[in-house]
Amino acid sequence: MHKSGFVNIIGRPNVGKSTLMNALVGERMSIITNKPQTTRHRIFGILSGEDFQIVFSDTPGVIRNPSYKMHELMNRFVNTTFEDADIMLFVTEVTEKYDADDPIIAKLKEMEVPLFLIVNKIDTASQDKVMELVAQWNELVSFTKSIALSALHKQGTEGLLQVIKDTLPEGPEYFPKDQLTDRSERFFVTEIIREKILEQYEQEVPYSAEVAIESFKETQTNTGAPLARIYAVIYVGRKAHQAILIGKNGDAIKRLGTEARKSIETFLGSKVFLELTVKVRENWRDDEQALRRFGYK
């Protein structure tokens, strides 16, 4: 018997959804930083064995009060996960609080597929606190399973993976067994560049930035080694943000390019020539055409 299914991961920003999927899939599929609202798209991470295939789905965090059209579309990505899940993982963490009338609670109560409560970051709290939190959640929602873990330290993730395998329905092979994700190399290159922006810049600047690959050519060096020539454009919403990204005498953009190139080389397994340009596209987060180009629609 072959078992398969879509295991969708939802929760608020910065509760560790991407870290959890990476721990389960074994590959660095989603962008991870210590800043909230990091993941902007729905990303599949595929884990296959001889007799099973799990299609994990990482989503943006649920944004309670969307400020831009982009946020509304990100929430729409989340809503689709309620429609196609075979198993749903609801991720919270030990310091997080929800009101009983929160819309996400109502949606969870309507789920008709196995629903797992995942309490993350247990390394930051006492066992009594964790057990108390699990009990409180189960008073609100009837979860199929409740699992406490630390995704960052991979504590409890193997147990979760086994429970998922046991719960999977019988099903077909949705993707080739050697495929790890539904996204292209270009997509992950943009995510790496955006991750470095989040790490290097403060306040509003990272959240007003979006990355587009204008050119991605795979060639060879003079010695025959693989070489990727990448030209990427960073779009920001304001002229002032463009100046900050570039920095005095271009120092900031050079540093960004160096750090991004190193990570892209590790990801691609080849030498990389990376050229970055910063352009202003005012109010792109509310611009239908820009959002479509950047893959939000």
N, C-alpha and C positions, 0 to 999 in steps of 0.2 A: 504494500500500500504506500502511495506517495502522498505526503501531507504538505499543504501550502496555504498561504494566506497573507493578507495585508494587516500588518500590526502598526497601528497609527499612534503616534506619540503627541499628546497635547498638554498644555499647561501655560502658565503665565511666562513672560520673559524672564530669563536668567535663573530658571529653576534647575537647569542642567539637562534639558532635553537633548541637545546636540551631543553633549558629553556622554549621555547614556547611549545614544544610538552608535556613537563611535566605539564605545566599549563593547556593545553587543555585536556589531558588524566586524570590528577588528580593523577598520580603516578609518582614516581621518576624513569623514564625508562632509561634515558641516563645520562652518566657521565657529571657533570657540574663542571668546575673550571674556574679560570680567565685566564687560559693559552690557546692559540690557538691550533688547530689541536688536540682537545681532543677526539672527537668521531672518531673511526677508522672503524666502521662497519655500515651497514645499519640495523636499528632496527625498528621493528613495535611496535607501541603502539595502542591498540585497545580500542575504546570507543563504548559501545553498549547501546541502549535503546530498549524499546518495539517495536518500529517501525523503528529503524535505526541502522546501524553499520558503524562506521568510522574507517578505518585502516590508522592511521597516520604512515608515514615513515620518520624517522630521518636519515640523511646521514652525512658522513664526509664533512667538508668544501671543496669547490673546491680549489685545489692546482694548482696555475698557472704555477709554474716551479718545477715539481716533481724532487726530489733529489734521490729517491730510487724506486726500483720496488714496494715496499709497497705503495708509494704515487700514482703510476700509477694504482694500483689495487683499491685504495681508490677512485680515480677519476672514475674508472669503475663502482663502486657502485653508484656514482652520475649519471652517464650516463644512467643506467638502469631505473632511476626514470622518465626520459623523455619518456620512452616507455610504462609504465603501469599506469600512473596517470589518475585518473578521475577528480581530481582538483589539481592544482599545486600552492604551496605557495612559492613565492620567497622572502626571508628575507634579508633585508639590514638594516643598522642602520644609525643614523643621521650624523655620521662623515665619512662615507664610500664614496669613489669615484670610479667610473668606467669610462673607456674610451669607446667611442661609438663603437670602433671596437673590444671590448672584446668578446672572443668566447661565453661566457655565454649569451651575448645580442643577438647574432645570434640565439642561441638555443631557447631563450625565444620567439623570433619573430616567430618561426616556430610552436609554441604550438597550438594545435587545441582544447584543453580542456580549461575549465575556469581557468584563470591565475590571481592570487591575488598578488598584491604588498603589502608586509608587512614591514612597516617602524618601526623598533624596537628601544627601548631605548629613547622614546620621553621624558622621565623624565630628560634627560640630555641636552635638547635643548628647545628653545622658540617655541611657536606655529607657529610664522611666518616662522621660519627656517624649521620646519617640513612641512608646506604647500608648501613652495618653493621647497623643495626636492621632494615632491609628484608630483608637476607639472613638474619638470625636468625629472623624471622617465617616466611620461606618454607621454612626447615628444619622448622618445626613444623607448618605447614599448607600445603596446595597451593592457593594463591590463583590465580584466573584473571588478575587484574591487580594490580599494586602501584603506588600513586600517592602521592607525597609532596606535601604542600601546606600552606598556611596559610589556613585558612578565614576567620580574622579579617581578614586583609589581601587576601583573594580572590586569593591567589597559587596558581595551579594548578587553581582551581575550574572555569574554562572548559574546560580540557583534560579534567577528570573528566566534566563534563556531556556533552562530545562523545562520550567513550567509552561513557557510559551510553546515549546515543541510538543509537549504532552497535550496541550489544548487545541493545537491547530486542527482544522478540519481536513478531511481527505480532499485533495485538489491537484490541479495540473502544474506543470512547470511553466510559470508565466514569463520567465526570462531565461536566456542561455545560462547554464550553470556557472560559467566563468565570468559573468557580468556582475559588477559590483555596485553599479548605480545607473540611474536613467539619465544622468547629466553628462554633458560633454567635457572634455579637457578645457575648452574655452571657458565654460561656466566656472570651473574650479579655479582657474587662473584669476578670473575677476574676483572671486571670493577671497583668494589669498591677498590680492592687492587691497581689497576693502578691509580685510582683517588688519593689515599693517597700518592702514589709515586710522582704524579704531585704536590701535595700540599707541600710535605716535602722536595723535592730536587729541585735544581736549574739547569739552563742552559741546557746542552744537555742530562743529565742523564735520565730524565723522558721519553724523546723521543726515547731513545735507549732501553727502557725496554718493555718487553712483559711478560704477566703472563699466566701460564698454570696450570690447576688443575690436579694433579696427582692422588689424592684420595679424595673422598667425601662420607663419610659414616654417615648415620643418625642412632644414637643409643639413649640410655637413660643414665641419671645420676643415682647414687645410690638411689636417691629419686623418680625416675621414670619420671623426667622432660626430655623433648627432648634435645638431644645434637648432634651437627654436628661436626664431626672430619674431618678437611680439611687440606690436605697437598698440598701446592702450590709452584711452582718453578717460580722465576723471572729470565728471560733470559735477558742478556745485551750483547751489541756488543763488549765491550772492558774490559780487565782486570782491568783497572783503574776505570771503572764505577762500577765494582763488589766491589772494595775496598770502594768506596764512599757509596754505598748502605748499606754495612755492618757496616761501621763506626768503630771508635776506640773501641776496646773491645766489638764489636757487639752492641754498644749502639743505633746506627741509625736503624738497622734492628729490634731491640726490640721495639723501639718507633713506627716504622711503623706497626709492628705486633699488637701492642696494639690498635692503632687507627683503623686499618682495622678490627680487631676483633669486636670492639664496633659497627661499622657500619654494619657489617655482621650480628651480633646478632639482631640489629634492623630490618634489611631486612628480615631475616629468622624467626624472632619471637621465637628464641630458644637460648640456650647456645651454644657457639662455642669454640672448641679447634682448634687453627690455628697454623700451623707450616710452616714457610717460609724458603726457600733455594734460594740462588742466584748462578746462573751458567752463564758461558760465552759461547755464541754462536756467533762467530765472523761474522760480516756482515750479520746477519740474515735478515735484511731489504731488501737485494738483493738475498736472498737464496730461490729458488723456493720451496724446500722441507719444509723449516721452515715456509714459508708463507702459504703453504697449511695446515700444522699442526695447525697454529694459526688461521685458518678460513678465510684467505684473498682470497683463491681460492676454 
